Amino acid sequence: MAGGRAVPAGVVLCAVGAALPPVVVAASVRARRDVAPQHLTSAFAWLASVSAAGSAAGAALAGRGVDALGAGAAAALAAAALVAVPAVVAVPVLLARGRAGRWGAAR
């Protein structure tokens, strides 16, 4: 990256990278809470596989996006993902809690 663009790009990459661990931790906690002990290893294996597949698909799409639209557009897409991913993750949680009738009762 040329000139003063490296620092803003680094900030965006750091922010996007920081958004992923809470999602992975939440999925792991949910699996630990909701999956029977005899199936827990399988559940964690599925979570790891799905996470790796999502990362691979995201990298492939990002590469195509950079090729087609340039690095600036890819950075804008990363910033949009930073906002969209937590919202997408929150919707099922909020719906489940709403069906349970009170906050924190979803299991």
N, C-alpha and C positions, 0 to 999 in steps of 0.2 A: 504494500500500500504506500502510496506516495504522500509526502508532506505530513500534514496534521491529521490525516484520516485514521491513522493507526490507533490512536487513543480512543476516539469514539467507537470504533469497531471493536476494540478490546472490551470496552464497557458493555456493549450490546452482547458480545459473546459470553462475558462473565455473567451477566444478568440471565441470559437464556440458560446457561449451564447451571446456575443456581436454582432455577425453577424445577429442574428434573428430580433432584434428590427427595424433596418433600412428597412428590407423587409416588416415587418408588417406596419410600418409607410407609406412606399411608396404605398402599396396596399390601405391603408385607404385614402390617399390623392388622389390616382387615382379614387377610388370609389366616393369620394366626388365631384370630378371634372366631372366625366363621367356619373353618375347615376342621373336620375331625382329625384327631392326632395321627391316626393311621394313614391319612392321606396328605399330611402336611408337606412331606418331602416332595411329593408329586406337584402339589400346588405351588411351592416355591420354584420348582423346575419350570413349570408353565409360566410363571411370572417372569423369570429370567429369559426364557425363550421369546416371549411376547415383547419384552423390552428390547432385546437384541434385534428382533425382526422390525420393530418400529424404528429403531435407530438406523438400521440399514436402509429401510424404505425412505426415511427422512433424508439421509445422506444422498441417496440416488436422486430424489426429487430436487434437493437443493443444488446438486451438481447440474441437473438439467436447467434449473432456473437461472443459475449463474451463467451458463452457456448461452441461454436465450436472452436474458434480460440484463446481465451484468451484475457485478458484485454489490453495487448500491441497492439494487432491487432485492437481492438476497438478504442484505442486512435489514431492509425494511420488513421483509417477510419474517425474519427472526424476531424482530421487535413485535410484530403482530402476534406471532406464536407465543411470545412471553405473556401477552394479555389473554389470548384465546385458550391456551392449555389449562390454566387454573379455572377458567369459567366452565370449560367442558367437563373437567373433573368434578367441579362443585355441583353441577346440575343433578346428576344421579344421587349424590349424597343428600342434597336438600330435598329431593323428591322422596327418597327413602325415609328421611326423618319426618317429612310431612305425613306420609302414610302411617308412620308409627304413632302419630298423634302428639308427640312432644319431642323437643330437642334431646338428642343423646339416647333415644330409646331404640333406634334402628339396630337390628342385629341380624 
